[in-house]
Amino acid sequence: MIPDPVAAGQVEPPLAGEGPLPAHLLPDTAEVGPDGRLSIGGVDVVELAGELGTPVFVYDETHLRSRCREAVAAWGEGAAYASKAFWCRAMARLVAEEGMSVDVSTGGEMHIALAGGVPPRRLVLHGNNKSDAELAAALSAGVGRIVVDSFDELDRLERLVPHAGGGTRPAVWLRVTPGVEAHTHEYVRTGQEDSKFGFGLASGAAGAAVARVRSPGSALELCGLHVHIGSQIFALESFAHALGALAELAVPLDLPELSVGGGLGVGYVEGEPTPSMADWASTVRAAARAAGWPEGVRLSAEPGRAVAAAAAVTCYSVGTIKDLPGIRTYVSVDGGMSDNPRPVLYGSGYETFLPRATDASRPWRITLVGKHCESGDVLVRDGQLPEGVSVGDVVATPVTGAYGHSMASTYNKVPRPPVVFSSGGSARTVVRRETYDDLLALDT
Ligand SMILES: *Cc1c(COP(=O)(O)O)cnc(C)c1O
């Protein structure tokens, strides 16, 4: 994944305000009672945290489903959920029920997709270094599209396909690096195409790959090209720009399909916008027309974060409060970089709030840290909380549904938190909490 623009130093996350948590950062079904308590899917969040323990990822199932529906409404058959954002069997089932295709980039993600009942035809296999075993598994499962990323992969596929059985040639896309660097508020053309992903456009690699897959006797059927310019993109023109860069090569090929990848941005903190799937799709559609693609080309997109991020909040318990006068106040919780590595990896910003007083103003500036043996184990630098928070309180961070659970580790042998889907007044655990015995399960 291309790092967040925040990490690249292009934008500073806005400082959290002292007002109440902006309601739009909470999942769709979030409700705040007269007493200030938060419910998600009709379930009281503090009570749920009390029952299940903390940390816990609480997902709004309705929110996940409605983002999937928006994606399908915007992109039709071309809507593919990027599983790396958040993946488990229950999510695979949900996505399949909502009619989305699924972007998987490893054998492991593919395994979970199949375990969740995603039809193989609806899988799009990505990856810059797919192994023989992954490609063979994809071919024998009959995945819908393989997104070829390198000449070595073409060699591998050509070796594997005659052995895969069946008469039809596997349908592939070629991933092209268009030489466009996505920024949050602007785009720039990069002179060189310094990326481990895809075939470069300017170098001629993309053209050469097209010629090879289209040569007579090819084992593969070229159905389209794929570009993915990054993640957490707010400036929709960046997608248009990528299509513009691709057009000279792609339009004359007259391929039936074209994928713009994922990357639609999501607001994490006050003041950040969240562009809609519909705007994304209409911008891309207009750009494709303007760049010369015919009306009938099937456009695809692969939203991950935009489906899952705002669907969840993470609840933690406060264990220690350390006030360093004149420096800062550290509020330590029972998770940290093991359940949300994004702040450490990308410098990403989050909000903090108290689900027992969700709409309270938050005048108290704190730094929310985890329990890991690293000074860098920061969840929220300069977060805001209401006054009166004490040890034992449940604090929460919103918009943690993407790249939290999926990037979680057991660093310091901290067991990974459970995942709960809440809807219609009840909550079901879809991934249980890891146990100390699980931590030993792989030791021989
Ligand atoms: C990561 C990734 C996505 C999803 O990105 P989001 O920012 O989560 O939407 C889609 N397609 C590809 C190829 C990716 O690598």
The ligand as a Gaussian input file, in Angstrom:
#p B3LYP/6-31G(d) Opt

LIG

0 1
 C       -4.912000      -1.415000      -0.825000
 C       -5.542000      -1.613000      -2.144000
 C       -6.883000      -1.294000      -2.337000
 C       -7.735000      -0.675000      -1.259000
 O       -7.280000       0.550000      -0.854000
 P       -8.213000       1.448000       0.123000
 O       -7.397000       2.657000       0.331000
 O       -8.425000       0.670000       1.361000
 O       -9.468000       1.702000      -0.619000
 C       -7.449000      -1.559000      -3.550000
 N       -6.743000      -2.102000      -4.559000
 C       -5.437000      -2.428000      -4.422000
 C       -4.709000      -3.033000      -5.557000
 C       -4.787000      -2.188000      -3.222000
 O       -3.497000      -2.493000      -3.073000

